[in-house]
C-alpha cells in the first residue's frame, strides 16, 4: 500500500523507505526526512478501508496529534509534523526510535525486578504528566513502549496515541471516531471499564500499566484467553493469582499487594493515578531508597 503515499515523497520532503507496522487503524512507515536534517522519521496514515472519509480521518488524526503534543515528555515519542497528501489523506510524523518494544523484551522471559522497575518508573512520570494535561492513553500495552539499553540506563518512550481521549474535565472536544473494536492482544491490557465503554479515568491507564508490570514479573500476561469473551470474563472476575504465586517465587511477594491493587477490577479500589502507583512501587523497589531518589521530581 505504498501507491497512495507517493505525493508525500514529492511534496513534503519525506522519502518513504518501508512499511514497518500495520494495525486495524493505521499503517506506519519508516521514512527519510529532508527537513531540518532530521534523518529517519516515522509517518503514520490511517487505513482507508477503516477511515474512507477524508474529513473524518483528518479530524481523528488531528485529535491524535493534539493528544501527542499536549503529552510532550521525555518519555513520550515526539511529534514532528503533520499534513495531508494530494488525495487529502492525513498523516502524522513522529521521531524514529531505535530501541525494541517491551513486547519483544517480554518474549525472552520475565525481567529481573530491578530492570523492570527502571523501565516502569519513567512510564509513571509520563502518565502522570499526560493525565495532568487531560489526556488518557487508553492503549498502553507492551508493544506501545519502546526501550533502548534496557539492562543499563534504559531510555523509555510511550508511542501509539491512536485511541487516546481527553479526560471529561479537560474542557476539550472529543472530535474522534467511536473507538474501534480492540483485537484480542489489545484487550488483554484494557481496563474493564474501557472494554465495557464506560467512563475512563487515570485509573484506567493504571490498570493497563499494572498488566504490564505483572507480565514483566512473571513472564506471561495477567489476562489470557482463547477469545474475547474469555478475556473479558477474566478482567471482570477480579480473581487473578498474585505474581509470587504464579511464579512460585517468594521474593516477589513484596510486589503482590501493589500489583493486585493496580489490577483491581473496580476503579475505586485501584491507585488513583500513576503518581500514587509510583509511590507504592518505590516502597517495594529492589533498589530501595536509591530508586526513589533517582525518579523523584
C-alpha positions as CSV (number, residue, x, y, z in Angstrom):
1,X,0.0,0.0,0.0
2,X,2.7,2.5,-1.0
3,X,1.0,3.9,-4.0
4,X,-1.2,6.5,-2.2
5,X,1.9,7.9,-0.4
6,X,3.9,8.9,-3.5
7,X,2.7,12.5,-3.2
8,X,4.2,12.7,0.3
9,X,7.6,11.9,-1.1
10,X,7.3,14.5,-3.8
11,X,5.7,17.4,-1.9
12,X,6.5,17.1,1.8
13,X,10.2,16.4,2.0
14,X,9.9,12.8,3.1
15,X,11.2,9.8,1.3
16,X,9.4,6.6,2.3
17,X,11.5,3.6,2.9
18,X,9.3,0.7,4.1
19,X,6.1,-0.3,5.9
20,X,7.2,-1.1,9.4
21,X,3.8,-1.7,11.1
22,X,0.2,-2.3,10.2
23,X,-2.8,-2.5,12.5
24,X,-6.5,-2.3,12.5
25,X,-6.4,1.5,12.4
26,X,-3.3,2.6,10.6
27,X,-0.2,1.9,8.6
28,X,3.2,3.1,9.8
29,X,6.2,3.8,7.5
30,X,9.8,4.4,8.1
31,X,11.0,7.5,6.1
32,X,13.9,9.8,5.5
33,X,13.3,13.5,6.2
34,X,14.9,16.2,4.1
35,X,13.6,18.8,6.6
36,X,16.0,20.2,9.2
37,X,18.4,17.3,8.8
38,X,16.2,15.1,11.0
39,X,17.2,11.9,9.2
40,X,14.9,9.0,9.8
41,X,11.3,9.6,10.9
42,X,8.1,7.6,11.2
43,X,5.0,8.5,9.2
44,X,1.5,7.2,10.1
45,X,-1.5,7.0,7.8
46,X,-5.0,5.9,8.8
47,X,-6.2,2.9,6.9
48,X,-8.5,3.9,4.0
49,X,-10.7,0.9,4.5
50,X,-11.4,1.9,8.1
51,X,-11.5,5.7,7.5
52,X,-12.7,6.1,4.0
53,X,-14.0,9.7,4.6
54,X,-11.1,12.1,4.5
55,X,-12.8,14.7,6.7
56,X,-13.3,12.1,9.5
57,X,-9.8,10.7,9.0
58,X,-8.4,14.3,9.3
59,X,-10.4,15.0,12.5
60,X,-9.2,11.8,14.0
61,X,-5.6,12.3,13.1
62,X,-5.7,15.9,14.3
63,X,-7.1,14.7,17.6
64,X,-4.2,12.2,17.9
65,X,-1.7,14.9,17.1
66,X,-3.2,17.2,19.7
67,X,-3.1,14.5,22.4
68,X,0.6,13.8,21.5
69,X,1.5,17.5,21.6
70,X,-0.2,18.0,24.9
71,X,1.5,14.9,26.3
72,X,5.0,16.1,25.4
73,X,7.5,14.5,27.8
74,X,11.0,12.9,27.8
75,X,9.3,9.5,28.0
76,X,6.7,10.1,25.2
77,X,7.5,9.9,21.5
78,X,7.8,13.4,19.9
79,X,5.5,14.7,17.3
80,X,7.4,16.3,14.4
81,X,5.0,17.2,11.7
82,X,1.5,16.6,10.2
83,X,-0.2,17.2,6.9
84,X,-2.1,15.6,4.1
85,X,-1.2,14.2,0.7
86,X,-2.6,15.3,-2.7
87,X,-5.6,12.9,-2.1
88,X,-6.5,14.6,1.1
89,X,-5.3,11.7,3.3
90,X,-3.9,13.0,6.6
91,X,-0.6,11.8,8.0
92,X,1.3,12.2,11.3
93,X,5.1,12.4,11.6
94,X,6.9,11.3,14.8
95,X,10.5,10.7,15.8
96,X,12.1,7.4,14.9
97,X,13.0,5.3,18.0
98,X,15.8,2.8,17.6
99,X,15.1,0.6,20.6
100,X,13.0,-2.6,20.9
101,X,9.4,-2.9,22.2
102,X,8.7,-4.1,25.6
103,X,6.7,-6.9,23.9
104,X,10.0,-8.1,22.3
105,X,11.8,-7.9,25.7
106,X,9.0,-9.9,27.4
107,X,9.2,-12.6,24.7
108,X,12.6,-13.5,26.1
109,X,11.0,-14.2,29.5
110,X,10.5,-12.2,32.8
111,X,12.8,-9.4,33.7
112,X,14.6,-9.1,36.9
113,X,12.7,-6.7,39.2
114,X,15.4,-4.1,39.2
115,X,15.5,-3.9,35.4
116,X,11.7,-3.9,35.2
117,X,11.4,-1.0,37.7
118,X,14.0,1.0,35.8
119,X,11.6,0.8,32.8
120,X,8.3,1.3,34.7
121,X,9.2,4.3,36.8
122,X,9.7,6.7,33.8
123,X,6.4,5.5,32.5
124,X,4.6,6.6,35.6
125,X,6.1,10.0,35.2
126,X,5.0,10.2,31.6
127,X,1.4,9.1,32.5
128,X,1.3,11.5,35.4
129,X,2.1,14.4,33.1
130,X,-0.3,13.1,30.5
131,X,-3.2,13.0,33.0
132,X,-2.4,16.4,34.3
133,X,-2.9,17.9,30.8
134,X,-6.1,16.0,30.5
135,X,-5.1,13.1,28.2
136,X,-5.7,9.4,28.7
137,X,-3.6,7.0,26.6
138,X,-6.1,4.1,26.7
139,X,-4.0,1.7,24.7
140,X,-1.0,1.1,26.9
141,X,0.5,-2.3,26.3
142,X,4.0,-3.8,25.8
143,X,4.2,-3.1,22.0
144,X,3.4,0.6,22.7
145,X,6.5,1.0,24.9
146,X,10.0,1.4,23.2
147,X,13.1,0.7,25.3
148,X,16.7,1.4,24.5
149,X,19.5,-0.1,26.6
150,X,17.2,-2.0,28.9
151,X,20.0,-3.5,31.0
152,X,21.9,-0.4,31.9
153,X,20.4,3.1,31.6
154,X,17.1,2.5,29.9
155,X,15.6,5.1,27.7
156,X,11.8,4.5,27.6
157,X,9.1,6.1,25.5
158,X,5.4,5.6,25.0
159,X,4.1,5.5,21.5
160,X,0.7,4.8,19.8
161,X,-1.8,7.6,20.8
162,X,-4.4,6.5,18.2
163,X,-7.0,5.6,20.9
164,X,-6.2,8.5,23.3
165,X,-9.0,10.6,24.7
166,X,-9.4,13.7,26.7
167,X,-10.4,13.4,30.3
168,X,-14.0,14.7,31.0
169,X,-12.7,17.7,32.9
170,X,-10.1,18.7,30.3
171,X,-12.5,21.1,28.6
172,X,-11.7,19.8,25.1
173,X,-13.9,18.4,22.4
174,X,-13.6,14.7,21.7
175,X,-13.5,15.1,17.9
176,X,-12.8,11.4,17.2
177,X,-14.4,8.4,15.7
178,X,-16.1,5.9,18.1
179,X,-13.4,3.5,19.4
180,X,-12.9,0.7,17.0
181,X,-13.2,-2.9,18.3
182,X,-10.0,-4.0,20.1
183,X,-8.2,-7.1,19.0
184,X,-7.5,-10.0,21.4
185,X,-4.0,-8.8,22.2
186,X,-5.1,-5.2,23.0
187,X,-8.0,-6.5,25.1
188,X,-5.5,-8.3,27.4
189,X,-4.3,-4.9,28.7
190,X,-7.6,-3.0,28.5
191,X,-9.3,-1.9,31.7
192,X,-12.7,-3.4,32.4
193,X,-14.5,0.0,32.3
194,X,-12.9,0.8,28.9
195,X,-13.8,-2.6,27.5
196,X,-17.4,-2.0,28.6
197,X,-17.4,1.5,27.1
198,X,-17.9,3.2,30.5
199,X,-16.2,6.4,31.7
200,X,-12.5,6.1,31.9
201,X,-10.2,7.9,34.4
202,X,-6.4,7.9,35.1
203,X,-7.0,4.7,37.0
204,X,-7.8,3.1,33.6
205,X,-4.2,3.7,32.4
206,X,-3.0,2.5,35.8
207,X,-4.8,-0.8,35.2
208,X,-3.0,-1.2,31.9
209,X,0.3,-0.4,33.4
210,X,-0.5,-3.0,36.2
211,X,-1.0,-5.6,33.5
212,X,2.4,-4.7,32.1
213,X,4.2,-4.9,35.5
214,X,2.6,-8.3,36.1
215,X,3.8,-9.7,32.8
216,X,7.3,-8.3,33.4
217,X,7.5,-10.1,36.8
218,X,6.0,-13.5,35.9
219,X,6.8,-13.9,32.2
220,X,3.2,-14.1,31.0
221,X,0.2,-11.8,30.6
222,X,-2.0,-11.3,33.6
223,X,-5.0,-11.9,31.4
224,X,-5.1,-14.7,28.9
225,X,-7.8,-16.3,26.9
226,X,-8.7,-18.1,23.7
227,X,-11.3,-15.5,22.7
228,X,-12.5,-12.0,23.6
229,X,-15.3,-13.3,25.8
230,X,-12.9,-15.4,27.9
231,X,-10.5,-12.4,28.2
232,X,-13.4,-10.1,29.3
233,X,-14.6,-12.6,31.9
234,X,-11.1,-12.6,33.5
235,X,-11.0,-8.8,33.6
236,X,-14.3,-8.7,35.3
237,X,-13.9,-11.6,37.7
238,X,-11.1,-10.0,39.8
239,X,-9.7,-13.5,40.5
240,X,-6.2,-13.2,39.3
241,X,-3.3,-15.0,41.1
242,X,-0.7,-12.8,42.6
243,X,2.7,-12.7,40.8
244,X,4.6,-14.6,43.5
245,X,2.0,-17.4,43.3
246,X,2.2,-17.7,39.5
247,X,6.0,-17.6,39.5
248,X,6.4,-19.7,42.7
249,X,8.9,-17.1,43.9
250,X,8.7,-15.8,47.4
251,X,10.9,-12.9,46.6
252,X,8.1,-11.4,44.5
253,X,5.7,-11.2,47.5
254,X,6.6,-7.6,48.2
255,X,5.1,-6.7,44.8
256,X,1.9,-8.7,45.2
257,X,-0.2,-6.1,47.0
258,X,0.9,-3.2,44.8
259,X,0.3,-5.1,41.5
260,X,-3.0,-6.6,42.6
261,X,-4.3,-3.1,43.7
262,X,-3.3,-1.7,40.3
263,X,-5.3,-4.6,38.7
264,X,-8.5,-4.2,40.9
265,X,-11.5,-4.6,38.5
266,X,-13.2,-1.6,40.2
267,X,-11.7,1.8,39.7
268,X,-12.3,3.0,43.3
269,X,-10.1,0.1,44.6
270,X,-7.1,0.9,42.4
271,X,-4.5,3.6,42.7
272,X,-6.0,6.9,41.8
273,X,-3.3,7.8,39.3
274,X,0.2,6.9,38.2
275,X,1.9,9.1,40.9
276,X,0.2,7.0,43.6
277,X,1.3,3.8,41.9
278,X,4.8,5.1,41.7
279,X,4.9,5.9,45.4
280,X,3.8,2.3,46.2
281,X,6.4,0.8,43.8
282,X,9.2,2.9,45.4
283,X,8.4,1.4,48.8
284,X,8.9,-2.2,47.5
285,X,11.5,-1.5,44.8
286,X,14.6,-3.7,44.9
287,X,16.7,-0.6,44.7
288,X,15.1,0.9,47.8
289,X,15.8,4.5,48.6
290,X,18.2,4.9,45.6
291,X,15.4,4.2,43.2
292,X,13.1,6.6,44.9
293,X,15.7,9.4,44.8
294,X,16.5,8.7,41.2
295,X,13.0,9.1,40.0
296,X,12.0,11.9,42.4
297,X,10.9,15.0,40.7
